[in-house]
Amino acid sequence: MTLFERFQKKDPVALSKFITYVENQSKDYEKFLSRIYPMTGKAYRIGMTGPPGSGKSTLTDKLAQKLSSQDRTVGIIAVDPTSPFTGGALLGDRIRMQALSSVKDVFIRSMASRGSKGGLAKTTKEVILVLDAFGKDYIIIETVGVGQVDLDVVDNCDTTLVVFTPESGDAIQAMKAGLMEIADIFVVNKADREGASNLIYELDSFLDLKRKKDNSFGKCWEYPVISVQATHNIGIDLLWKKIEEHKKFIQDNGIFEKKRKAQIKSEIKKLIENRIKEITEEKVKESFDIENIVEEVLAGKDDPYSASERFLREAKLI
């Protein structure tokens, strides 16, 4: 039996090998993705972002256990930051989610961000496709948790959760970080701590403006603020209820289809841009003495704008 046949028969070892193959962008990995693409589109994607230490991993753990208890299959992608000094990453989510190791039909994959700036790893979107093609009902994507630039999750998910703790700061700081604009559901974790009620009030007050604005366009999603204590499994049922309500809301109002179309459009553009970049870099190496041009620009004999335009014309790229 081939590895692909094992993948089709839901062999988790084959799944793990193909994810590694895609994550490392091994030879012909795009052909594999092209082959499995018709098998995708069924999994529902939940994004989990928020400041470091807000309890995203614990929350992911509890949601995955709840889904498993309902006989839903779950894939988890947990992205950890890569060290800018060593190039390594502590893939700690496997440690924090040890309870899931014995849970039926839950597959966890930790990924290093590898220098990506948007909160996800470079190949997260591709790994989502692999899990989708494998037949997972739900895929939970937990971001690095870097705050202001942690926004790639929107381009990859159907429902996005932003997780705060009472120590995360006030709602105005959250707004400045850009997280207020990307979330569908707001979660205040560790809600037994001092300051939780104030943060919930501030979030709700700010969201009232967003709710009124959206209602004026006929969009009526409530942007709920949910209080949870993930370690004690308190509030998880209510949170899951709101996720299901959001799923129904976007499906009933045509938003789900619009999101998926936007994601496909974004992916096509990204692939084209990456290929153009590769072609350009190859042509620069082949026929453009860039080091000499740098010297001429430095000496005032040329300029970057004229040089780049000249290269594009000579390479017949414009």
N, C-alpha and C positions, 0 to 999 in steps of 0.2 A: 504494500500500500504506500503510495507517495505521500509526501508531507502535506501537499495540498488536499489530498483525499482525507487525510487525518484531520486537517483543519475543518473541512466540510462536515465531518462526523463529530465535531465539537470536542476534539482532543486538546486539552489545555496546554500540553507541552508544545504541540504544533502552533497554537496561538502565540505562546511566548516566543518561539523561534522566529515567527514571522514579524512580530513586533520589533524584535532586536534587528532583524533584517531591514525593516523600514526605518527604524530609529537611526541606524548607522548609515542610511542612504547607500546601501550596498548596490552592487552592479545590477542593473535592470529592475530595481525596486519599483520604479514607476510602472513597469509592465505588469507587475503583480497587482499594484493598486488599480490599474485599468481593468484587470481581470475580475477583481472582486467588487468593483464599483456597482455593477447591477444588483449585487446582493445587499447593498446598503440602503439607508433611508428609513428604517423601521425603528431604530433606537431613539429614545427620548433623552435629550442631553441637559443635564443640570450643572450649572457652573457655580463654584463656591469660591468667593474671594473675600478679601478683608485684610486688616493689618496682621502682621506676625504675632503669634501668641493669642489670637482671638478664639482659638479652639476649633478651627476649621476641620482638622483631622478627626477630632472626637465627634464632631457633628456628622461628618461623612460616615464614620463608623456606625453611628446610631441609625442614620437613614438607610444605609446598606443592610443592616440587620433587619430593619422593619420591612424593607422590600423583599428580602429573602423569606421572611415569615409569610409573605403573601404569594410565595412561589414565583417571584419575579427574578430574572437573572440580571446581575449587575456587573458592570465593568467600572473600575476606578482608576483614573489617571491622576497621580499626585506629583506635582512638579516642585522640585527643590532647587534652590539657587546654586549655581556653580561658583566656586571661589574664583575671584579675579586674579588671585595670586598663585594657587596651586593647580587650578583647572579642574579640581575634584569637587564632588558634591556629597554631602551626607544625606543619603536617601532615608531619612528618619521616619517617613510615613509608614513604612512597613513595620517599624517598631511600635509606633503609636496605634496601629490598627491590628495588633497581634490577635485580638479576639475574632477577627474576620477570617483567620487562616483555616478555621474549621467550619465556617459557614458555607452552606451549599450554594453553588452557582455564583459565587462572588470572586472576581478576578481582580487583583490589585497590581498596578504597574507604576512604580516610581520612575520618574524621568528627571534628568538634570537639565536645567534651563540652558546650559551651554552658551551663555552669553546673550541669549535672547532678552530683549528689554520689555516685552509686553506682558510679563507675568506667566507665560506659557513657554514650553520648550519649542524649538524650531519645528519639530515634526509632530507636535501634538495633534494637529488636524488629521494627519495621516493615520496616527495610532487610533484616533476616534473611528475612522473608517474601518480599520481592521477589526476593532471590537464590535462595531455595528454589523459587519459582514459575518462575523462569527455567530451572531444571533443574540447579543445581549439586549434585554428589554430597556434597560436604563444605563446611561453612562454618566458618572459623576466626575467632573473635572475640578480638581482643587488646585488653585494657582499658587505661585510663589508667595504672594502676599506682600507685594512691594508698594502697595498704595497707589501713588499718583500715576504710575505707568502700567498698572495692573489691569489693562483694559482689553487685551486680546480675547478675553473670555467671552465677550459679547458676540464676536464673530464666529464663535464655535458652539454656542449654547442656545437652548430654547427658553429655559428659565434660569435667571441669574440671581443668586443670593449674595448679599453682602453681610458679613458677620462682624459685629462690633462687641466690645466688652465695655463695662463702665469706665475702664482706664483708657479707652481709645480716644478720648477727647470729646468735645461737644460736636453737635451736628454741623456747625459752621465749618469746622476743620474737615469734617467728612465731605462736605460740599466742595471745599477747595481741592480736595484730593481727587475730585472727579468721580468718586464712587456713587454719589447720589444719582447721577444721570444714567448709570448703566444697570441699576438693580431693579428687579421686579418684586423682590421680597427682602425686607430688612430684618436681620436677626440680632437681637441683643443677647449674647451668651453670658454665662456666669452671672445671671440676673439676680442671684442672692447677694451680690456684693453691693457695697455702698455706692450710690450714685447711679444705679441702674434705672430707677424710676425717672430721674431727671433727664437721662439720655433718651429714654423712650419718649418722654414729653417733648424734648427738643426736636427729635427726629420727626415725630408726628406733626409738630407745628410747621416745620419746614415743608413736609410732604403735602400739607394742606394746599399750599400754593401750586405744587405739581399736579395734584388731583384736580383742582379747579381748572387749571390750564388744559389738561387732557380732556376733561369733561366738555369743555367748550368746543372741542373738535369731535365730540361724540364718542370718545374713548372713555370707558368707565371702570378701568381696573383700579382697585383700591390702594395699591402699594402698601400692603400691611406691614406693621412692625410687630414682630413676634418675640416674646420673652421666653428664653429657654435656659435650662441648666443641663447641658448635654451630658456631663459626667454622671448626673443622677437620673438621666432619661426623662427629665421634666420638660414638657412643651413640645416634644418630638411629634406626637400625634397631631397637634394643632398645626405645626409647621408642615407636616406632610399633607394635611388637608388643604392648606393654602397652595402648596405646589400643584396638587391635583386641580384645584380651582383655576389656577393660572393656566395650566395646560388646556383645560376645557375652554377658557376664555379666549386664548389665542387661536385655538382650532376653530371655534365657532365664529370668530370675527375675521377670519382670513389672514390674521397676523402671522400664524405659524408658517403658512405658505410663503408669505412675503419674506420672512426671516430666512427660510431655506433658500429662496431665490437669491437673496442678498449674499448669503454665505457662498453659494455656488459662483456667483459673479465675482466675489472677492477672491476666491480660490483660482479661478481661471486667470484673472488679472495678475495674481501673484506668480503663477506658473509661467505666464508669458514674460513677465518682468525678469524672473530668475533666468529664463532661457536667454533672453536678450543680453542680460548681464554676462552670462557665460560666453556667449558668442563674441561680445565686445571685448572681454578680457583675452580671449584667444587671439583675436585680430590685433589687439594692442601688442601682444607678445610677438606675433609673427612679423608685423610690418610697421611698427611705430616705435621709433627710438625715443621713448618717453624720458629717459634719463638725460639725453642730450637736449630735449626740449625744455626740461626743468632748468637746465643750466642757462639756456637762452632767455627764458622768462626771468630768471634771477638777474641776468646781465642787462635786462631791459630791451633785448632784441626781439622779443616775442611776448605774447600775453596768453593766459589760459583760455580765454574765450575764442580767439582766433585759432589757437592750436586744436582745441576740441572740435570746432567746426570743420577745420581742414581734415582732421582724422575721419570724421563721420562721412565726409564727401569722398575721400580717397577709398574708404572701406565700403562705399556704396550702401551705407546705412541710412542715408537721407537722399 
